[in-house]
Amino acid sequence: MKKKNLFKITSLLLLMMVLLISNTTVFAEKKAEKKNDYPYPITDFSLDTKDNQVSIKLKTDKKVNLLLEYNKINGHKSQAEQIRQKNEDNFKIDFEIGDEPYLLDLTLDHQEFFFSTSMILEKDDNGKKIRNIISNTSDYVFEKKESSSSIGAMNETPDDATRLSDGETNEGYISPDESDVDWYKFYLSEDGYIDLQLYSIPSGVDYDLYLYDSSDTTDEIWAGMNSDNNRELLQERLLDYGTYYVKVKSFNGYDEDNSYIVQWELVKQWPTESTRISRGYSESNDHLGVDVGAVTAGDDGDNIYSIWDGTVTRAEWSSSYGYVVYITSSVDGDLIQSRYAHMLEDLDVTVNEKVQAGDKIGDMGNTGESDGVHLHFETRDCGSSCSNDNSEDPFDPMVYFPEYKQYLKSVSSAANFEEVHMYDKEEVVYTMDEIKKMTPEQRAILSIPVPKMTPEQKKLIGLPVQD
Ligand SMILES: [Zn+2]
């Protein structure tokens, strides 16, 4: 888990203002008396304190990602930590409060909505009870992500920023009776490479584009300030997960009749949360891909993501690759195939499905010819069309992830597993339909792992059901 110093005292004050000043429809302050007072899909949300222990519980009725940022405040310093939990519907976070106050910023992110709440926790004057000095757990911000247009939006400060969804085009206007800036924000749930652009800038005006991370909306991390074209463009910038702010600023006047368009898009992503690269690409060793261990070594289930937009061409069982997905993508004009191997049985994609960079395609596993939980991923240059055989030219996927090479270097000698016969010519293949119809006995003969059974499945074949 990375540590980031995300907040300063000033942004802490900003957050307090966000919570306390409810001047937009986006902000909702509610007293939750019944469970169903929470916005869908949240079904329960509570914060309990006992002695120095704080316990946050949150339930949803669909699986969502959670990002909890908590900051220990000590004088002018703040230490930030983040906790992420992926695709869960039941969150429980416990931690201890020391002598310094804690700022907690809890965020749930989903394709359809965004939920966040902030609180400052500190001990009372007697040093005994923990109190929440800016809010209670029923104060929160909840946004549906459908809001597509920012026309007329009051997005003139970072606090009022309009949320941008991945790939969505947003029209905006700058007019003289407003301030000369529009603010937007977006959230990345995983480190990733983004494109950010401002285009369709009306002729006769010059609008510039700025990108900020959430720690400081006065000092940009990138600025596009061309004066002689109608577009500002940031390409393939690697950003850490978190919230980002975007500002469109008028440099020389307004055009209140013609809109500009602002858009960001996740265009490339490392294929899993972990960066523990345990084995690199090597043609001499016949290892034509890169191995990445789990966040917690040995624990399967980490999300596997498509590294680019593309189309699934293979999603099935292979005796060597285990459960494997191939995706064909157009990358800088070349047709490239990416391969993701040794996954668990519950693949998230099927053949011919279109995916986007960062879409979950499966879970990290240890299937096929693999001796340890890891992702083996490959890239192959297809020429004019990609085939599923091994005739395509393999090359080192790290050329697309130069920033990640540091991880390969530091742990390459620490591989804790071996793969054998990756390119077994005797590769035996079964489709997911065929796999589903197999009995445990048939699977055993073929060395295909038998998944854990649900209580219903156990009941069906007369096995004892227990939790
Ligand atoms: Zn490998």
Residues whose N, C-alpha, C, O or C-beta is under 5 A from the ligand:
A	BS01	ZN	G289 V290 D291 H376 E419
